[in-house]
């Protein structure tokens, strides 16, 4: 079940990345922490590994060196991102710009509320 959840996290991050240019910090890390109960540093290292080419390489290397990375999880998230970015771009390009902007604002408020109100 975790494998499908990881793929779904990557897919959602990819769709939102294609729609709003976001994914790692706003989708993957909270998804790993809240849905898979990962610790903060493990979630950060795993997220960077999924996003490695090329932007997260040095940060991911340091997390890996310190033992805070799950490569299997990162690979599945990366697959979801690859597919999701395509669909996110297709969805957003079909919307009026004002709808896309407002959708992004609502998403940010929901993520902020979840993080503010959760003890984890």
N, CA, C and O of each residue as an XYZ file, in Angstrom:
480
protein
N       0.819     -1.200      0.000
C       0.000      0.000      0.000
C       0.857      1.257      0.000
O       0.508      2.239     -0.656
N       1.966      1.245      0.718
C       2.833      2.426      0.741
C       3.341      2.790     -0.649
O       3.529      3.970     -0.948
N       3.564      1.796     -1.498
C       4.075      2.087     -2.836
C       3.074      2.897     -3.648
O       3.454      3.827     -4.359
N       1.815      2.549     -3.544
C       0.791      3.320     -4.253
C       0.657      4.717     -3.652
O       0.442      5.687     -4.379
N       0.781      4.822     -2.354
C       0.716      6.119     -1.689
C       1.888      7.001     -2.120
O       1.711      8.194     -2.367
N       3.077      6.418     -2.210
C       4.250      7.174     -2.654
C       4.090      7.639     -4.092
O       4.412      8.782     -4.416
N       3.599      6.770     -4.947
C       3.360      7.139     -6.335
C       2.307      8.249     -6.407
O       2.426      9.170     -7.215
N       1.286      8.158     -5.567
C       0.250      9.196     -5.533
C       0.818     10.533     -5.068
O       0.452     11.576     -5.610
N       1.708     10.520     -4.070
C       2.343     11.758     -3.609
C       3.118     12.387     -4.759
O       3.028     13.592     -4.994
N       3.878     11.565     -5.472
C       4.628     12.077     -6.620
C       3.712     12.599     -7.713
O       4.001     13.620     -8.337
N       2.609     11.903     -7.946
C       1.662     12.314     -8.983
C       1.002     13.646     -8.618
O       0.900     14.539     -9.458
N       0.557     13.779     -7.369
C      -0.052     15.040     -6.930
C       0.969     16.167     -7.014
O       0.655     17.259     -7.487
N       2.199     15.901     -6.551
C       3.250     16.924     -6.629
C       3.535     17.293     -8.082
O       3.771     18.461     -8.392
N       3.513     16.314     -8.963
C       3.746     16.584    -10.377
C       2.632     17.405    -10.999
O       2.888     18.355    -11.739
N       1.392     17.036    -10.696
C       0.260     17.802    -11.233
C       0.316     19.242    -10.719
O       0.190     20.184    -11.501
N       0.502     19.415     -9.409
C       0.581     20.763     -8.846
C       1.825     21.499     -9.336
O       1.804     22.718     -9.500
N       2.896     20.765     -9.567
C       4.094     21.379    -10.134
C       3.839     21.880    -11.545
O       4.287     22.962    -11.925
N       3.113     21.078    -12.317
C       2.757     21.506    -13.659
C       1.768     22.658    -13.668
O       1.747     23.460    -14.601
N       0.951     22.739    -12.631
C      -0.052     23.794    -12.550
C       0.513     25.078    -11.945
O       0.246     26.175    -12.435
N       1.304     24.928    -10.865
C       1.715     26.087    -10.086
C       3.225     26.236     -9.931
O       3.685     27.223     -9.358
N       4.006     25.277    -10.429
C       5.454     25.348    -10.285
C       5.934     24.978     -8.888
O       7.016     25.393     -8.474
N       5.135     24.198     -8.157
C       5.511     23.790     -6.805
C       5.479     22.269     -6.713
O       5.033     21.608     -7.650
N       5.928     21.721     -5.638
C       5.858     20.273     -5.477
C       6.587     19.759     -4.257
O       5.969     19.160     -3.377
N       7.877     19.976     -4.184
C       8.681     19.382     -3.120
C       8.287     19.799     -1.725
O       7.806     18.983     -0.938
N       8.488     21.059     -1.416
C       8.256     21.536     -0.065
C       6.793     21.604      0.323
O       6.464     21.469      1.502
N       5.920     21.807     -0.627
C       4.503     21.970     -0.303
C       3.683     20.702     -0.434
O       2.582     20.621      0.112
N       4.196     19.708     -1.147
C       3.411     18.493     -1.355
C       4.156     17.262     -0.852
O       3.632     16.517     -0.024
N       5.359     17.046     -1.337
C       6.074     15.808     -1.027
C       6.425     15.725      0.457
O       6.147     14.712      1.099
N       7.026     16.766      1.002
C       7.454     16.705      2.398
C       6.261     16.546      3.341
O       6.289     15.656      4.190
N       5.205     17.378      3.228
C       4.045     17.120      4.105
C       3.419     15.745      3.864
O       2.964     15.100      4.809
N       3.391     15.291      2.612
C       2.844     13.958      2.328
C       3.623     12.861      3.019
O       3.030     11.946      3.591
N       4.939     12.937      2.974
C       5.770     11.923      3.632
C       5.616     11.978      5.152
O       5.592     10.942      5.817
N       5.513     13.186      5.695
C       5.393     13.331      7.152
C       4.010     12.909      7.643
O       3.902     12.114      8.577
N       2.958     13.434      7.025
C       1.606     13.191      7.524
C       1.037     11.842      7.084
O       0.354     11.189      7.873
N       1.296     11.408      5.861
C       0.700     10.168      5.358
C       1.558      8.940      5.641
O       1.029      7.861      5.909
N       2.872      9.100      5.582
C       3.763      7.950      5.791
C       4.494      7.999      7.123
O       5.290      7.112      7.430
N       4.227      9.031      7.913
C       4.788      9.161      9.260
C       6.315      9.179      9.283
O       6.929      8.678     10.225
N       6.926      9.754      8.252
C       8.378      9.878      8.226
C       8.805     11.022      9.132
O       8.042     11.960      9.363
N      10.016     10.943      9.639
C      10.587     12.036     10.405
C      10.967     13.167      9.455
O      11.176     12.932      8.265
N      11.057     14.382      9.969
C      11.329     15.577      9.157
C      12.573     15.414      8.284
O      12.500     15.618      7.073
N      13.715     15.051      8.877
C      14.955     14.961      8.105
C      14.888     13.859      7.055
O      15.416     14.016      5.954
N      14.235     12.735      7.392
C      14.091     11.654      6.416
C      13.226     12.104      5.242
O      13.510     11.778      4.090
N      12.163     12.861      5.546
C      11.299     13.380      4.481
C      12.068     14.363      3.596
O      11.937     14.335      2.372
N      12.859     15.221      4.209
C      13.662     16.181      3.429
C      14.647     15.471      2.523
O      14.743     15.787      1.337
N      15.377     14.517      3.070
C      16.368     13.785      2.273
C      15.736     12.997      1.146
O      16.262     12.966      0.033
N      14.599     12.353      1.426
C      13.896     11.572      0.411
C      13.350     12.482     -0.688
O      13.418     12.140     -1.868
N      12.813     13.631     -0.309
C      12.299     14.595     -1.285
C      13.421     15.080     -2.195
O      13.257     15.122     -3.414
N      14.541     15.442     -1.620
C      15.664     15.902     -2.438
C      16.143     14.813     -3.393
O      16.495     15.101     -4.537
N      16.157     13.570     -2.932
C      16.577     12.472     -3.804
C      15.625     12.308     -4.979
O      16.057     12.003     -6.091
N      14.323     12.509     -4.740
C      13.333     12.402     -5.818
C      13.502     13.529     -6.823
O      13.215     13.357     -8.008
N      13.964     14.678     -6.357
C      14.105     15.858     -7.205
C      15.545     16.069     -7.691
O      15.851     17.108     -8.275
N      16.419     15.102     -7.459
C      17.855     15.278     -7.675
C      18.249     15.902     -9.009
O      18.969     16.900     -9.017
N      17.812     15.360    -10.115
C      18.402     15.882    -11.359
C      17.961     17.294    -11.668
O      16.778     17.497    -11.938
N      18.814     18.257    -11.647
C      20.122     18.335    -10.975
C      20.072     19.164     -9.710
O      21.084     19.270     -9.017
N      18.939     19.755     -9.380
C      18.907     20.812     -8.371
C      19.182     20.357     -6.949
O      19.763     21.118     -6.174
N      18.795     19.165     -6.581
C      18.941     18.756     -5.188
C      20.129     17.871     -4.904
O      20.235     17.325     -3.805
N      21.030     17.708     -5.860
C      22.086     16.707     -5.706
C      22.939     16.899     -4.457
O      23.100     15.959     -3.678
N      23.481     18.079     -4.249
C      24.385     18.275     -3.113
C      23.663     18.140     -1.778
O      24.198     17.546     -0.842
N      22.459     18.683     -1.683
C      21.688     18.533     -0.457
C      21.308     17.079     -0.216
O      21.414     16.586      0.907
N      20.866     16.391     -1.264
C      20.486     14.985     -1.141
C      21.690     14.136     -0.744
O      21.572     13.216      0.065
N      22.834     14.450     -1.314
C      24.049     13.702     -0.959
C      24.336     13.809      0.540
O      24.689     12.817      1.178
N      24.187     14.995      1.092
C      24.458     15.188      2.522
C      23.457     14.423      3.382
O      23.838     13.813      4.381
N      22.159     14.451      2.995
C      21.169     13.674      3.733
C      21.467     12.178      3.625
O      21.345     11.446      4.607
N      21.855     11.728      2.436
C      22.206     10.316      2.236
C      23.412      9.937      3.093
O      23.422      8.882      3.729
N      24.404     10.783      3.107
C      25.626     10.541      3.885
C      25.309     10.389      5.373
O      25.959      9.618      6.079
N      24.310     11.128      5.838
C      23.935     11.072      7.249
C      22.846     10.020      7.530
O      22.367      9.913      8.658
N      22.459      9.248      6.508
C      21.508      8.157      6.688
C      20.046      8.563      6.695
O      19.208      7.832      7.224
N      19.724      9.704      6.122
C      18.344     10.199      6.115
C      17.755     10.199      4.712
O      17.336     11.248      4.223
N      17.716      9.048      4.058
C      17.170      8.987      2.705
C      16.633      7.588      2.435
O      17.254      6.588      2.794
N      15.469      7.535      1.797
C      14.895      6.265      1.361
C      14.837      6.309     -0.166
O      13.934      6.917     -0.739
N      15.800      5.664     -0.819
C      15.911      5.724     -2.281
C      14.730      5.072     -2.991
O      14.312      5.542     -4.049
N      14.188      3.997     -2.423
C      13.037      3.343     -3.049
C      11.845      4.298     -3.075
O      11.160      4.415     -4.091
N      11.600      4.978     -1.957
C      10.523      5.961     -1.900
C      10.778      7.091     -2.901
O       9.874      7.505     -3.627
N      12.011      7.579     -2.931
C      12.357      8.683     -3.821
C      12.112      8.318     -5.282
O      11.618      9.144     -6.049
N      12.451      7.088     -5.676
C      12.270      6.658     -7.062
C      10.791      6.624     -7.440
O      10.428      7.032     -8.543
N       9.938      6.144     -6.542
C       8.509      6.095     -6.840
C       7.897      7.490     -6.896
O       7.048      7.762     -7.745
N       8.323      8.370     -5.999
C       7.850      9.753     -6.050
C       8.283     10.399     -7.360
O       7.500     11.108     -7.992
N       9.530     10.156     -7.774
C      10.039     10.728     -9.026
C       9.212     10.256    -10.218
O       8.941     11.043    -11.125
N       8.811      8.999    -10.232
C       7.965      8.487    -11.313
C       6.626      9.225    -11.333
O       6.146      9.622    -12.395
N       6.026      9.407    -10.151
C       4.778     10.159    -10.071
C       4.956     11.594    -10.538
O       4.094     12.129    -11.235
N       6.074     12.230    -10.160
C       6.351     13.598    -10.602
C       6.437     13.678    -12.118
O       5.877     14.585    -12.734
N       7.140     12.727    -12.713
C       7.341     12.707    -14.163
C       6.003     12.699    -14.897
O       5.799     13.457    -15.845
N       5.103     11.839    -14.452
C       3.782     11.729    -15.081
C       2.897     12.920    -14.700
O       2.198     13.483    -15.543
N       2.939     13.290    -13.428
C       2.063     14.335    -12.918
C       2.322     15.710    -13.500
O       1.381     16.471    -13.724
N       3.586     16.047    -13.752
C       3.877     17.362    -14.324
C       3.192     17.532    -15.679
O       2.712     18.620    -15.997
N       3.145     16.486    -16.463
C       2.476     16.559    -17.762
C       0.991     16.888    -17.580
O       0.471     17.804    -18.217
N       0.312     16.134    -16.705
C      -1.124     16.352    -16.514
C      -1.410     17.694    -15.853
O      -2.390     18.356    -16.193
N      -0.568     18.098    -14.919
C      -0.751     19.401    -14.285
C      -0.652     20.538    -15.284
O      -1.439     21.483    -15.239
N       0.315     20.447    -16.185
C       0.463     21.474    -17.217
C      -0.754     21.488    -18.139
O      -1.259     22.556    -18.486
N      -1.222     20.314    -18.534
C      -2.390     20.232    -19.421
C      -3.628     20.836    -18.759
O      -4.380     21.578    -19.391
N      -3.831     20.511    -17.488
C      -4.993     21.036    -16.762
C      -4.926     22.556    -16.681
O      -5.885     23.248    -17.023
N      -3.791     23.065    -16.229
C      -3.665     24.504    -15.991
C      -3.737     25.313    -17.271
O      -4.334     26.390    -17.286
N      -3.151     24.823    -18.330
C      -3.172     25.564    -19.592
C      -4.580     25.655    -20.180
O      -4.839     26.464    -21.071
N      -5.490     24.813    -19.668
C      -6.885     24.881    -20.098
C      -7.738     25.809    -19.249
O      -8.928     25.970    -19.519
N      -7.152     26.418    -18.230
C      -7.894     27.299    -17.329
C      -7.612     28.765    -17.643
O      -6.548     29.094    -18.166
N      -8.553     29.640    -17.330
C      -8.250     31.069    -17.389
C      -7.190     31.387    -16.314
O      -7.218     30.794    -15.236
N      -6.263     32.309    -16.594
C      -5.199     32.620    -15.625
C      -5.712     32.982    -14.232
O      -5.097     32.598    -13.237
N      -6.814     33.706    -14.142
C      -7.331     34.098    -12.827
C      -7.786     32.874    -12.027
O      -7.624     32.850    -10.807
N      -8.339     31.880    -12.674
C      -8.772     30.658    -11.993
C      -7.554     29.889    -11.491
O      -7.565     29.373    -10.374
N      -6.509     29.809    -12.305
C      -5.285     29.134    -11.891
C      -4.672     29.836    -10.679
O      -4.245     29.176     -9.731
N      -4.626     31.159    -10.704
C      -4.043     31.926     -9.599
C      -4.847     31.724     -8.319
O      -4.270     31.528     -7.249
N      -6.154     31.771     -8.417
C      -7.005     31.592     -7.227
C      -6.930     30.153     -6.698
O      -6.948     29.934     -5.487
N      -6.850     29.204     -7.584
C      -6.686     27.810     -7.158
C      -5.400     27.607     -6.377
O      -5.377     26.892     -5.375
N      -4.339     28.233     -6.837
C      -3.053     28.152     -6.142
C      -3.154     28.789     -4.765
O      -2.633     28.242     -3.792
N      -3.813     29.933     -4.668
C      -3.974     30.619     -3.382
C      -4.745     29.746     -2.393
O      -4.366     29.656     -1.225
N      -5.818     29.106     -2.845
C      -6.599     28.222     -1.974
C      -5.739     27.060     -1.511
O      -5.769     26.700     -0.334
N      -4.976     26.469     -2.412
C      -4.096     25.358     -2.053
C      -3.100     25.777     -0.976
O      -2.903     25.045     -0.005
N      -2.469     26.940     -1.128
C      -1.498     27.416     -0.140
C      -2.136     27.624      1.232
O      -1.532     27.286      2.250
N      -3.340     28.170      1.270
C      -4.035     28.384      2.543
C      -4.333     27.037      3.212
O      -4.161     26.898      4.423
N      -4.778     26.048      2.435
C      -5.079     24.732      3.002
C      -3.830     24.062      3.568
O      -3.875     23.482      4.653
N      -2.723     24.138      2.845
C      -1.470     23.555      3.339
C      -1.022     24.274      4.608
O      -0.624     23.626      5.576
N      -1.083     25.596      4.615
C      -0.684     26.356      5.799
C      -1.554     25.991      7.002
O      -1.033     25.817      8.104
N      -2.851     25.874      6.813
C      -3.756     25.515      7.915
C      -3.429     24.134      8.448
O      -3.399     23.931      9.661
N      -3.184     23.187      7.566
C      -2.842     21.808      7.986
C      -1.564     21.813      8.825
O      -1.509     21.170      9.873
N      -0.550     22.526      8.376
C       0.709     22.547      9.104
C       0.578     23.303     10.433
O       1.207     22.925     11.421
N      -0.217     24.346     10.462
C      -0.415     25.134     11.668
C      -1.193     24.343     12.731
O      -0.907     24.463     13.923
N      -2.156     23.552     12.312
C      -3.055     22.869     13.240
C      -2.650     21.435     13.600
O      -3.326     20.792     14.403
N      -1.563     20.928     13.020
C      -1.128     19.553     13.278
C       0.089     19.571     14.196
O       1.010     20.364     14.002
N       0.088     18.698     15.189
C       1.179     18.642     16.165
C       2.423     17.947     15.643
O       3.508     18.183     16.176
N       2.321     17.114     14.641
C       3.475     16.340     14.127
C       4.502     17.247     13.524
O       5.534     16.777     13.044
